[in-house]
Amino acid sequence: MKLTLKGTNLELTPSIRTFIEDKIGSLDKFIKKYEALGEVKAEVEIARTTKHHRKGNIFYAEVNLHLPKKTLRAEFEGTDVRSTIDKVKDKLKSEIGKYKETVV
């Protein structure tokens, strides 16, 4: 799986990059058979939705997973960047499960 990372209003530090690569990269085992059919790409965007708020949902994570003949999408807003990435990964894992059920 090829990962493309984008940070909006947020600097993607090496530790955050590694965290994203580990979390989203762990989904690779669920889509192995689709990689044989074509290239699988994941576009990840992490954003800070506001610069002046200190509380509330200020981080946004979005993942577009391009599979052969289908694009899966998951997004989540949260208070912490790492937990937001975790939640979007869980949503994407659920979407992959639904996709597998419809294809089989």
Phi, psi and omega in degrees: 000136179261125181258134173239121183252142179219133176247131179242122183057028183204134177275126177276097179288161178303325180291322178290320177301313180298318179299315180296313180299321179292312184291307182287325177296334179292343178284351182304325182293338180275345185238020181304317185291337178281337177293331178291332180279338181171176182288135178253127181237142175238123176255119183246128175238128176243131184223152169258116189283340180214148180260343186252345178278147179248341183235161177094191181280094183250353178247144183229133177233137180221136177230127172249117181254113182266107176258166176301123177069010182202144174239125178258144184225140175219142178215153181203145174244139182207181184268338181234138185295319182289318178291328177295319177296318177301314183293320180292327176296317179297319178296318180293323177299320177295318178296321177296319178299317178295320180295319179298322181294322182283331181282323185289000000 
